[in-house]
């Protein structure tokens, strides 16, 4: 019981403080970064409309894998499973969630009219934690770069070591 409460608190605090979450929907091979707002126990996303973030593989009733990174170091803090719920435009829950999202949306092309556009053209999703957190990986998940003939490696200029190792003058 204590472990479940700690996991729930970690998911909530980490997701609240992170500006981006990495979400992988069903049938999508790679996670993508999405801006969000934590509202009433879930990560809320707006997207799939013109000028908004795409939400591939996120359909109501499916599950998604959410990875939250550290805001200061960028490393993975926690990965959790979410149930995707789509909110209907005009509902009371939709209005409350949009009010939160509206304050976080940067560089909106239509300013105050964006909420009307969202109700007509976008989808509002809630990613509700199911309680399952994934263990952190043991090794690095870094992938090798794609092979390419392009290179930027050239010999070090002869004077560079002197410039780097030069002592600063006394003040």
C-alpha angles and dihedrals in degrees: 000000000000091000091053092050091049091049090049091050091047092051092048098045096042093047093046092053099042118089093205134031125197111231129188115190126200114290093013115117098208136035119244130207115251131180114231147163126232107230129167096340101319142078107250123207134185121200153103092096133102110292093008133103118278117245104201118184094008108122128157112272096022129106128245135194113233123196120192121202131203112264094218104036101023094226125135113273103174142345119210140175119243136193111226116229122180117212120218116238113252096025119126092246090050092053093049092048094046090052088059094044093047092064092053099044109108125205097003109183094217103038113201093007092066094094091060090048090048091053092050103038112016141066123234113208133187117206102205116194113242092202095253117120122187120231116252112259119259097221138032118290092203114130126218113257118259112266112256137165090225116105138174096188112121133158116283111258111256095239097048098089090053091050093048096045097040112123117236118246119257117260 
